[in-house]
Amino acid sequence: MTQVPASAAGGSGAPGAKPVRGGKLGAAAVDQASLWNVANLLTMVRLLLVPGFVMLLLGNGGYDPAWRSFAWAAFAIAMITDLFDGHLARTYNLVTDFGKIADPIADKAIMGSALICLSWLGDLPWWVTGVILGRELGITLLRFWVIRYGVIPASRGGKMKTLAQGTAVGMYVLALTGPLATLRFWVMAVAVVLTVVTGLDYVKQAIVLRRHGRAAEAVPGAVEDPGAVGAMGTAQEGSETAPDGVEGVTGAGAESEGGASAARRAAK
């Protein structure tokens, strides 16, 4: 009878260890099941809500209060799932590659479709839609621009921006009149201001991150090449620190030269 290694049977291979039936198959099943966790399911629900939300918002010409109320309900569910899926993924270690890609796509899809539909209906100026969507696209490209140097973390201002945008867009989806219609205008104004301010902050973070990353790449090359001391000095952040570094290298060289002269005198 052919002996089967314990590792092939799913066991650890240690003497006396019991082989785990279907060990490799079990591990594969766990990996496969991790894709269908509750956080990813909420993200999928949000993606599926996008076409339904658009149909409800544009239903019956786009100006029926009843259809707009149903559209607001779909939008509210999408915003709530956005809050919960990320929290669940981080709290219960449910982060997956699918979630990393699908979650931002779902966020931008529901918000972008709402803004475009509202502008197409004439409820929201096109420049507002352009500013918000342009900012989101620009930040996405910015993240790819500096991804080799690190990740730009989400700031508190960015979270406030998301909350303000969701509240303002939700108020525009509803067929509001009177003081509530005036209120939604000011809420959207706050959302636009936060959109621009946080966008500029992300640009600043990206520039600093790229500068530090390029400096870190330049330092090892300068260390390997003794003749590139000047390059090392310019690579350090803050030009005022460069003279100290150069002076330290020069002093070390002088000390070494003095030691060599003393050795030669002793040899004589």
Phi and psi restraints in degrees (value plus and minus 20) as a CYANA .aco file:
   2 THR   PHI     -92.7   -52.7
   2 THR   PSI     110.4   150.4
   3 GLN   PHI    -100.9   -60.9
   3 GLN   PSI     114.9   154.9
   4 VAL   PHI    -124.3   -84.3
   4 VAL   PSI     105.6   145.6
   5 PRO   PHI     -79.3   -39.3
   5 PRO   PSI     127.7   167.7
   6 ALA   PHI     -82.5   -42.5
   6 ALA   PSI     -54.8   -14.8
   7 SER   PHI     -84.6   -44.6
   7 SER   PSI     -53.5   -13.5
   8 ALA   PHI     -93.0   -53.0
   8 ALA   PSI     -46.7    -6.7
   9 ALA   PHI    -105.8   -65.8
   9 ALA   PSI     -17.4    22.6
  10 GLY   PHI      75.9   115.9
  10 GLY   PSI     -16.9    23.1
  11 GLY   PHI    -110.4   -70.4
  11 GLY   PSI    -197.8  -157.8
  12 SER   PHI    -106.0   -66.0
  12 SER   PSI     -36.6     3.4
  13 GLY   PHI      66.8   106.8
  13 GLY   PSI     -24.7    15.3
  14 ALA   PHI     -96.5   -56.5
  14 ALA   PSI     127.6   167.6
  15 PRO   PHI     -81.2   -41.2
  15 PRO   PSI     113.9   153.9
  16 GLY   PHI      62.5   102.5
  16 GLY   PSI     -25.4    14.6
  17 ALA   PHI     -99.9   -59.9
  17 ALA   PSI     119.0   159.0
  18 LYS   PHI    -100.0   -60.0
  18 LYS   PSI     110.6   150.6
  19 PRO   PHI     -84.5   -44.5
  19 PRO   PSI     119.4   159.4
  20 VAL   PHI    -108.5   -68.5
  20 VAL   PSI     100.7   140.7
  21 ARG   PHI     -84.1   -44.1
  21 ARG   PSI     104.2   144.2
  22 GLY   PHI      43.9    83.9
  22 GLY   PSI      17.1    57.1
  23 GLY   PHI     -78.4   -38.4
  23 GLY   PSI     -70.4   -30.4
  24 LYS   PHI     -87.0   -47.0
  24 LYS   PSI     -59.3   -19.3
  25 LEU   PHI     -84.6   -44.6
  25 LEU   PSI     -56.5   -16.5
  26 GLY   PHI     -85.4   -45.4
  26 GLY   PSI     -61.9   -21.9
  27 ALA   PHI     -83.9   -43.9
  27 ALA   PSI     -61.1   -21.1
  28 ALA   PHI     -83.7   -43.7
  28 ALA   PSI     -57.6   -17.6
  29 ALA   PHI     -84.9   -44.9
  29 ALA   PSI     -58.7   -18.7
  30 VAL   PHI     -83.9   -43.9
  30 VAL   PSI     -64.5   -24.5
  31 ASP   PHI     -82.0   -42.0
  31 ASP   PSI     -60.5   -20.5
  32 GLN   PHI     -88.0   -48.0
  32 GLN   PSI     -59.7   -19.7
  33 ALA   PHI     -88.6   -48.6
  33 ALA   PSI     -47.4    -7.4
  34 SER   PHI     -82.5   -42.5
  34 SER   PSI     -45.2    -5.2
  35 LEU   PHI     -86.2   -46.2
  35 LEU   PSI     -51.7   -11.7
  36 TRP   PHI    -118.5   -78.5
  36 TRP   PSI      20.6    60.6
  37 ASN   PHI    -101.3   -61.3
  37 ASN   PSI     150.3   190.3
  38 VAL   PHI     -84.7   -44.7
  38 VAL   PSI     -53.7   -13.7
  39 ALA   PHI     -85.2   -45.2
  39 ALA   PSI     -64.5   -24.5
  40 ASN   PHI     -88.1   -48.1
  40 ASN   PSI     -54.8   -14.8
  41 LEU   PHI     -83.4   -43.4
  41 LEU   PSI     -59.5   -19.5
  42 LEU   PHI     -84.8   -44.8
  42 LEU   PSI     -57.5   -17.5
  43 THR   PHI     -84.5   -44.5
  43 THR   PSI     -61.4   -21.4
  44 MET   PHI     -83.5   -43.5
  44 MET   PSI     -59.7   -19.7
  45 VAL   PHI     -80.3   -40.3
  45 VAL   PSI     -61.6   -21.6
  46 ARG   PHI     -85.1   -45.1
  46 ARG   PSI     -58.2   -18.2
  47 LEU   PHI     -84.5   -44.5
  47 LEU   PSI     -61.1   -21.1
  48 LEU   PHI     -90.0   -50.0
  48 LEU   PSI     -44.4    -4.4
  49 LEU   PHI     -92.5   -52.5
  49 LEU   PSI     -41.3    -1.3
  50 VAL   PHI     -79.8   -39.8
  50 VAL   PSI     -75.9   -35.9
  51 PRO   PHI     -83.4   -43.4
  51 PRO   PSI     -56.0   -16.0
  52 GLY   PHI     -84.8   -44.8
  52 GLY   PSI     -59.6   -19.6
  53 PHE   PHI     -82.5   -42.5
  53 PHE   PSI     -63.5   -23.5
  54 VAL   PHI     -82.8   -42.8
  54 VAL   PSI     -63.5   -23.5
  55 MET   PHI     -84.2   -44.2
  55 MET   PSI     -59.2   -19.2
  56 LEU   PHI     -88.4   -48.4
  56 LEU   PSI     -60.3   -20.3
  57 LEU   PHI     -87.5   -47.5
  57 LEU   PSI     -56.6   -16.6
  58 LEU   PHI    -114.7   -74.7
  58 LEU   PSI     -18.2    21.8
  59 GLY   PHI     -84.2   -44.2
  59 GLY   PSI     120.8   160.8
  60 ASN   PHI      37.4    77.4
  60 ASN   PSI      20.8    60.8
  61 GLY   PHI      68.6   108.6
  61 GLY   PSI     -28.1    11.9
  62 GLY   PHI      69.0   109.0
  62 GLY   PSI     -19.1    20.9
  63 TYR   PHI    -143.0  -103.0
  63 TYR   PSI      -9.8    30.2
  64 ASP   PHI    -101.0   -61.0
  64 ASP   PSI     100.5   140.5
  65 PRO   PHI     -77.7   -37.7
  65 PRO   PSI     -54.9   -14.9
  66 ALA   PHI     -87.1   -47.1
  66 ALA   PSI     -66.3   -26.3
  67 TRP   PHI     -84.3   -44.3
  67 TRP   PSI     -57.3   -17.3
  68 ARG   PHI     -86.3   -46.3
  68 ARG   PSI     -53.6   -13.6
  69 SER   PHI     -85.6   -45.6
  69 SER   PSI     -62.3   -22.3
  70 PHE   PHI     -84.4   -44.4
  70 PHE   PSI     -58.8   -18.8
  71 ALA   PHI     -83.4   -43.4
  71 ALA   PSI     -59.9   -19.9
  72 TRP   PHI     -83.4   -43.4
  72 TRP   PSI     -58.9   -18.9
  73 ALA   PHI     -81.9   -41.9
  73 ALA   PSI     -63.0   -23.0
  74 ALA   PHI     -84.9   -44.9
  74 ALA   PSI     -60.0   -20.0
  75 PHE   PHI     -85.7   -45.7
  75 PHE   PSI     -60.9   -20.9
  76 ALA   PHI     -84.0   -44.0
  76 ALA   PSI     -61.5   -21.5
  77 ILE   PHI     -81.8   -41.8
  77 ILE   PSI     -61.3   -21.3
  78 ALA   PHI     -83.2   -43.2
  78 ALA   PSI     -62.0   -22.0
  79 MET   PHI     -86.6   -46.6
  79 MET   PSI     -58.3   -18.3
  80 ILE   PHI     -87.3   -47.3
  80 ILE   PSI     -63.1   -23.1
  81 THR   PHI     -84.0   -44.0
  81 THR   PSI     -50.6   -10.6
  82 ASP   PHI     -83.9   -43.9
  82 ASP   PSI     -56.9   -16.9
  83 LEU   PHI     -89.6   -49.6
  83 LEU   PSI     -58.1   -18.1
  84 PHE   PHI    -104.8   -64.8
  84 PHE   PSI     -56.3   -16.3
  85 ASP   PHI     -86.5   -46.5
  85 ASP   PSI     -61.0   -21.0
  86 GLY   PHI     -85.7   -45.7
  86 GLY   PSI     -60.8   -20.8
  87 HIS   PHI     -83.9   -43.9
  87 HIS   PSI     -63.4   -23.4
  88 LEU   PHI     -85.8   -45.8
  88 LEU   PSI     -60.4   -20.4
  89 ALA   PHI     -83.3   -43.3
  89 ALA   PSI     -60.6   -20.6
  90 ARG   PHI     -96.0   -56.0
  90 ARG   PSI     -57.6   -17.6
  91 THR   PHI     -91.6   -51.6
  91 THR   PSI     -61.7   -21.7
  92 TYR   PHI    -127.1   -87.1
  92 TYR   PSI      -1.4    38.6
  93 ASN   PHI      35.1    75.1
  93 ASN   PSI      31.5    71.5
  94 LEU   PHI    -128.5   -88.5
  94 LEU   PSI       0.6    40.6
  95 VAL   PHI     -92.5   -52.5
  95 VAL   PSI     108.1   148.1
  96 THR   PHI    -151.0  -111.0
  96 THR   PSI     144.1   184.1
  97 ASP   PHI     -82.1   -42.1
  97 ASP   PSI     -57.5   -17.5
  98 PHE   PHI     -81.6   -41.6
  98 PHE   PSI     -64.7   -24.7
  99 GLY   PHI     -83.4   -43.4
  99 GLY   PSI     -58.6   -18.6
 100 LYS   PHI     -81.5   -41.5
 100 LYS   PSI     -54.3   -14.3
 101 ILE   PHI    -107.4   -67.4
 101 ILE   PSI     -65.5   -25.5
 102 ALA   PHI     -93.4   -53.4
 102 ALA   PSI     -53.6   -13.6
 103 ASP   PHI     -81.8   -41.8
 103 ASP   PSI     -72.0   -32.0
 104 PRO   PHI     -85.4   -45.4
 104 PRO   PSI     -51.1   -11.1
 105 ILE   PHI     -84.4   -44.4
 105 ILE   PSI     -63.7   -23.7
 106 ALA   PHI     -83.7   -43.7
 106 ALA   PSI     -60.8   -20.8
 107 ASP   PHI     -80.7   -40.7
 107 ASP   PSI     -69.7   -29.7
 108 LYS   PHI     -90.5   -50.5
 108 LYS   PSI     -50.3   -10.3
 109 ALA   PHI     -87.6   -47.6
 109 ALA   PSI     -66.1   -26.1
 110 ILE   PHI     -90.4   -50.4
 110 ILE   PSI     -60.9   -20.9
 111 MET   PHI     -90.8   -50.8
 111 MET   PSI     -62.7   -22.7
 112 GLY   PHI     -84.8   -44.8
 112 GLY   PSI     -63.3   -23.3
 113 SER   PHI     -84.1   -44.1
 113 SER   PSI     -57.4   -17.4
 114 ALA   PHI     -85.4   -45.4
 114 ALA   PSI     -66.5   -26.5
 115 LEU   PHI     -83.8   -43.8
 115 LEU   PSI     -64.7   -24.7
 116 ILE   PHI     -85.1   -45.1
 116 ILE   PSI     -63.0   -23.0
 117 CYS   PHI     -84.9   -44.9
 117 CYS   PSI     -61.9   -21.9
 118 LEU   PHI     -85.1   -45.1
 118 LEU   PSI     -59.4   -19.4
 119 SER   PHI     -89.5   -49.5
 119 SER   PSI     -57.9   -17.9
 120 TRP   PHI     -85.0   -45.0
 120 TRP   PSI     -54.0   -14.0
 121 LEU   PHI     -98.3   -58.3
 121 LEU   PSI     -30.7     9.3
 122 GLY   PHI      68.6   108.6
 122 GLY   PSI     -13.0    27.0
 123 ASP   PHI    -101.5   -61.5
 123 ASP   PSI     -45.9    -5.9
 124 LEU   PHI    -152.0  -112.0
 124 LEU   PSI     111.4   151.4
 125 PRO   PHI     -79.0   -39.0
 125 PRO   PSI     123.5   163.5
 126 TRP   PHI     -84.5   -44.5
 126 TRP   PSI     -48.9    -8.9
 127 TRP   PHI     -87.2   -47.2
 127 TRP   PSI     -51.5   -11.5
 128 VAL   PHI     -84.9   -44.9
 128 VAL   PSI     -65.7   -25.7
 129 THR   PHI     -80.8   -40.8
 129 THR   PSI     -61.0   -21.0
 130 GLY   PHI     -84.1   -44.1
 130 GLY   PSI     -61.0   -21.0
 131 VAL   PHI     -84.7   -44.7
 131 VAL   PSI     -66.9   -26.9
 132 ILE   PHI     -88.3   -48.3
 132 ILE   PSI     -68.3   -28.3
 133 LEU   PHI     -90.4   -50.4
 133 LEU   PSI     -55.1   -15.1
 134 GLY   PHI     -83.6   -43.6
 134 GLY   PSI     -59.2   -19.2
 135 ARG   PHI     -83.8   -43.8
 135 ARG   PSI     -65.2   -25.2
 136 GLU   PHI     -83.0   -43.0
 136 GLU   PSI     -63.3   -23.3
 137 LEU   PHI     -85.4   -45.4
 137 LEU   PSI     -62.2   -22.2
 138 GLY   PHI     -83.3   -43.3
 138 GLY   PSI     -61.8   -21.8
 139 ILE   PHI     -86.3   -46.3
 139 ILE   PSI     -57.4   -17.4
 140 THR   PHI     -82.1   -42.1
 140 THR   PSI     -65.6   -25.6
 141 LEU   PHI     -85.1   -45.1
 141 LEU   PSI     -55.2   -15.2
 142 LEU   PHI     -84.6   -44.6
 142 LEU   PSI     -60.3   -20.3
 143 ARG   PHI     -82.0   -42.0
 143 ARG   PSI     -60.1   -20.1
 144 PHE   PHI     -87.7   -47.7
 144 PHE   PSI     -51.5   -11.5
 145 TRP   PHI     -84.9   -44.9
 145 TRP   PSI     -54.5   -14.5
 146 VAL   PHI    -131.8   -91.8
 146 VAL   PSI      -7.7    32.3
 147 ILE   PHI     -84.8   -44.8
 147 ILE   PSI     -47.1    -7.1
 148 ARG   PHI     -92.1   -52.1
 148 ARG   PSI     -38.8     1.2
 149 TYR   PHI    -120.0   -80.0
 149 TYR   PSI     -37.2     2.8
 150 GLY   PHI     132.8   172.8
 150 GLY   PSI    -194.6  -154.6
 151 VAL   PHI    -134.7   -94.7
 151 VAL   PSI     113.8   153.8
 152 ILE   PHI    -100.7   -60.7
 152 ILE   PSI      95.3   135.3
 153 PRO   PHI     -93.9   -53.9
 153 PRO   PSI     134.5   174.5
 154 ALA   PHI     -91.4   -51.4
 154 ALA   PSI     112.0   152.0
 155 SER   PHI    -115.3   -75.3
 155 SER   PSI     148.3   188.3
 156 ARG   PHI     -83.9   -43.9
 156 ARG   PSI     -56.4   -16.4
 157 GLY   PHI     -83.5   -43.5
 157 GLY   PSI     -56.2   -16.2
 158 GLY   PHI     -84.4   -44.4
 158 GLY   PSI     -57.6   -17.6
 159 LYS   PHI     -88.8   -48.8
 159 LYS   PSI     -58.2   -18.2
 160 MET   PHI     -84.3   -44.3
 160 MET   PSI     -58.6   -18.6
 161 LYS   PHI     -80.7   -40.7
 161 LYS   PSI     -65.0   -25.0
 162 THR   PHI     -82.0   -42.0
 162 THR   PSI     -63.1   -23.1
 163 LEU   PHI     -84.0   -44.0
 163 LEU   PSI     -63.4   -23.4
 164 ALA   PHI     -85.5   -45.5
 164 ALA   PSI     -61.8   -21.8
 165 GLN   PHI     -83.4   -43.4
 165 GLN   PSI     -65.0   -25.0
 166 GLY   PHI     -82.8   -42.8
 166 GLY   PSI     -61.5   -21.5
 167 THR   PHI     -86.0   -46.0
 167 THR   PSI     -65.8   -25.8
 168 ALA   PHI     -85.0   -45.0
 168 ALA   PSI     -66.8   -26.8
 169 VAL   PHI     -84.4   -44.4
 169 VAL   PSI     -59.4   -19.4
 170 GLY   PHI     -81.0   -41.0
 170 GLY   PSI     -58.0   -18.0
 171 MET   PHI     -89.1   -49.1
 171 MET   PSI     -53.6   -13.6
 172 TYR   PHI     -93.5   -53.5
 172 TYR   PSI     -50.0   -10.0
 173 VAL   PHI     -85.4   -45.4
 173 VAL   PSI     -59.0   -19.0
 174 LEU   PHI     -90.5   -50.5
 174 LEU   PSI     128.3   168.3
 175 ALA   PHI    -104.3   -64.3
 175 ALA   PSI      57.2    97.2
 176 LEU   PHI    -110.3   -70.3
 176 LEU   PSI     129.6   169.6
 177 THR   PHI    -157.5  -117.5
 177 THR   PSI     146.5   186.5
 178 GLY   PHI      49.5    89.5
 178 GLY   PSI    -162.8  -122.8
 179 PRO   PHI     -79.7   -39.7
 179 PRO   PSI     -53.3   -13.3
 180 LEU   PHI     -86.4   -46.4
 180 LEU   PSI     -54.5   -14.5
 181 ALA   PHI     -86.5   -46.5
 181 ALA   PSI     -56.9   -16.9
 182 THR   PHI     -87.6   -47.6
 182 THR   PSI     -59.7   -19.7
 183 LEU   PHI     -83.1   -43.1
 183 LEU   PSI     -61.4   -21.4
 184 ARG   PHI     -85.7   -45.7
 184 ARG   PSI     -49.1    -9.1
 185 PHE   PHI     -82.3   -42.3
 185 PHE   PSI     -65.3   -25.3
 186 TRP   PHI     -91.8   -51.8
 186 TRP   PSI     -53.8   -13.8
 187 VAL   PHI     -84.3   -44.3
 187 VAL   PSI     -61.0   -21.0
 188 MET   PHI     -86.2   -46.2
 188 MET   PSI     -55.4   -15.4
 189 ALA   PHI     -82.0   -42.0
 189 ALA   PSI     -63.0   -23.0
 190 VAL   PHI     -82.0   -42.0
 190 VAL   PSI     -61.6   -21.6
 191 ALA   PHI     -82.6   -42.6
 191 ALA   PSI     -60.5   -20.5
 192 VAL   PHI     -86.2   -46.2
 192 VAL   PSI     -62.3   -22.3
 193 VAL   PHI     -81.5   -41.5
 193 VAL   PSI     -66.6   -26.6
 194 LEU   PHI     -83.5   -43.5
 194 LEU   PSI     -55.4   -15.4
 195 THR   PHI     -80.9   -40.9
 195 THR   PSI     -66.0   -26.0
 196 VAL   PHI     -90.4   -50.4
 196 VAL   PSI     -66.2   -26.2
 197 VAL   PHI     -83.2   -43.2
 197 VAL   PSI     -67.6   -27.6
 198 THR   PHI     -87.9   -47.9
 198 THR   PSI     -51.4   -11.4
 199 GLY   PHI     -83.1   -43.1
 199 GLY   PSI     -64.1   -24.1
 200 LEU   PHI     -83.8   -43.8
 200 LEU   PSI     -56.0   -16.0
 201 ASP   PHI     -85.1   -45.1
 201 ASP   PSI     -59.7   -19.7
 202 TYR   PHI     -84.2   -44.2
 202 TYR   PSI     -58.0   -18.0
 203 VAL   PHI     -82.5   -42.5
 203 VAL   PSI     -63.3   -23.3
 204 LYS   PHI     -81.2   -41.2
 204 LYS   PSI     -66.2   -26.2
 205 GLN   PHI     -81.3   -41.3
 205 GLN   PSI     -59.3   -19.3
 206 ALA   PHI     -85.8   -45.8
 206 ALA   PSI     -61.2   -21.2
 207 ILE   PHI     -84.1   -44.1
 207 ILE   PSI     -64.5   -24.5
 208 VAL   PHI     -84.3   -44.3
 208 VAL   PSI     -63.6   -23.6
 209 LEU   PHI     -82.7   -42.7
 209 LEU   PSI     -62.3   -22.3
 210 ARG   PHI     -87.6   -47.6
 210 ARG   PSI     -58.9   -18.9
 211 ARG   PHI     -83.2   -43.2
 211 ARG   PSI     -64.7   -24.7
 212 HIS   PHI     -85.6   -45.6
 212 HIS   PSI     -59.4   -19.4
 213 GLY   PHI     -84.4   -44.4
 213 GLY   PSI     -63.0   -23.0
 214 ARG   PHI     -87.4   -47.4
 214 ARG   PSI     -55.9   -15.9
 215 ALA   PHI     -85.3   -45.3
 215 ALA   PSI     -61.3   -21.3
 216 ALA   PHI     -85.3   -45.3
 216 ALA   PSI     -53.3   -13.3
 217 GLU   PHI     -91.1   -51.1
 217 GLU   PSI     -52.6   -12.6
 218 ALA   PHI     -96.3   -56.3
 218 ALA   PSI     -51.2   -11.2
 219 VAL   PHI     -82.3   -42.3
 219 VAL   PSI     -68.5   -28.5
 220 PRO   PHI     -77.9   -37.9
 220 PRO   PSI     -60.0   -20.0
 221 GLY   PHI     -84.3   -44.3
 221 GLY   PSI     -57.4   -17.4
 222 ALA   PHI     -88.5   -48.5
 222 ALA   PSI     -54.0   -14.0
 223 VAL   PHI     -90.0   -50.0
 223 VAL   PSI     -59.5   -19.5
 224 GLU   PHI     -88.6   -48.6
 224 GLU   PSI     -51.0   -11.0
 225 ASP   PHI    -123.8   -83.8
 225 ASP   PSI      84.0   124.0
 226 PRO   PHI     -81.1   -41.1
 226 PRO   PSI     -44.2    -4.2
 227 GLY   PHI    -100.1   -60.1
 227 GLY   PSI     -22.0    18.0
 228 ALA   PHI    -125.3   -85.3
 228 ALA   PSI      17.5    57.5
 229 VAL   PHI     -83.4   -43.4
 229 VAL   PSI     -59.2   -19.2
 230 GLY   PHI     -82.6   -42.6
 230 GLY   PSI     -57.7   -17.7
 231 ALA   PHI     -84.8   -44.8
 231 ALA   PSI     -57.0   -17.0
 232 MET   PHI     -84.0   -44.0
 232 MET   PSI     -60.2   -20.2
 233 GLY   PHI     -84.0   -44.0
 233 GLY   PSI     -61.2   -21.2
 234 THR   PHI     -93.8   -53.8
 234 THR   PSI     -41.4    -1.4
 235 ALA   PHI     -94.0   -54.0
 235 ALA   PSI     -45.1    -5.1
 236 GLN   PHI     -91.7   -51.7
 236 GLN   PSI     123.6   163.6
 237 GLU   PHI     -91.7   -51.7
 237 GLU   PSI     109.2   149.2
 238 GLY   PHI      71.0   111.0
 238 GLY   PSI      88.8   128.8
 239 SER   PHI     -88.5   -48.5
 239 SER   PSI     -40.3    -0.3
 240 GLU   PHI     -90.0   -50.0
 240 GLU   PSI     -36.7     3.3
 241 THR   PHI    -106.6   -66.6
 241 THR   PSI     -34.2     5.8
 242 ALA   PHI     -85.0   -45.0
 242 ALA   PSI     -64.7   -24.7
 243 PRO   PHI     -77.6   -37.6
 243 PRO   PSI     -57.2   -17.2
 244 ASP   PHI     -81.1   -41.1
 244 ASP   PSI     -63.3   -23.3
 245 GLY   PHI     -84.5   -44.5
 245 GLY   PSI     -62.8   -22.8
 246 VAL   PHI     -85.3   -45.3
 246 VAL   PSI     -61.7   -21.7
 247 GLU   PHI     -81.7   -41.7
 247 GLU   PSI     -59.0   -19.0
 248 GLY   PHI     -83.1   -43.1
 248 GLY   PSI     -60.2   -20.2
 249 VAL   PHI     -87.5   -47.5
 249 VAL   PSI     -62.2   -22.2
 250 THR   PHI     -83.7   -43.7
 250 THR   PSI     -63.1   -23.1
 251 GLY   PHI     -81.2   -41.2
 251 GLY   PSI     -61.2   -21.2
 252 ALA   PHI     -83.3   -43.3
 252 ALA   PSI     -59.4   -19.4
 253 GLY   PHI     -85.0   -45.0
 253 GLY   PSI     -61.8   -21.8
 254 ALA   PHI     -84.5   -44.5
 254 ALA   PSI     -60.7   -20.7
 255 GLU   PHI     -83.9   -43.9
 255 GLU   PSI     -59.9   -19.9
 256 SER   PHI     -84.9   -44.9
 256 SER   PSI     -60.7   -20.7
 257 GLU   PHI     -85.5   -45.5
 257 GLU   PSI     -59.7   -19.7
 258 GLY   PHI     -83.5   -43.5
 258 GLY   PSI     -59.3   -19.3
 259 GLY   PHI     -84.0   -44.0
 259 GLY   PSI     -58.4   -18.4
 260 ALA   PHI     -86.4   -46.4
 260 ALA   PSI     -59.4   -19.4
 261 SER   PHI     -83.7   -43.7
 261 SER   PSI     -62.2   -22.2
 262 ALA   PHI     -81.6   -41.6
 262 ALA   PSI     -58.8   -18.8
 263 ALA   PHI     -84.7   -44.7
 263 ALA   PSI     -59.7   -19.7
 264 ARG   PHI     -86.9   -46.9
 264 ARG   PSI     -58.4   -18.4
 265 ARG   PHI     -85.0   -45.0
 265 ARG   PSI     -57.5   -17.5
 266 ALA   PHI     -86.4   -46.4
 266 ALA   PSI     -54.4   -14.4
 267 ALA   PHI     -87.7   -47.7
 267 ALA   PSI     -52.7   -12.7
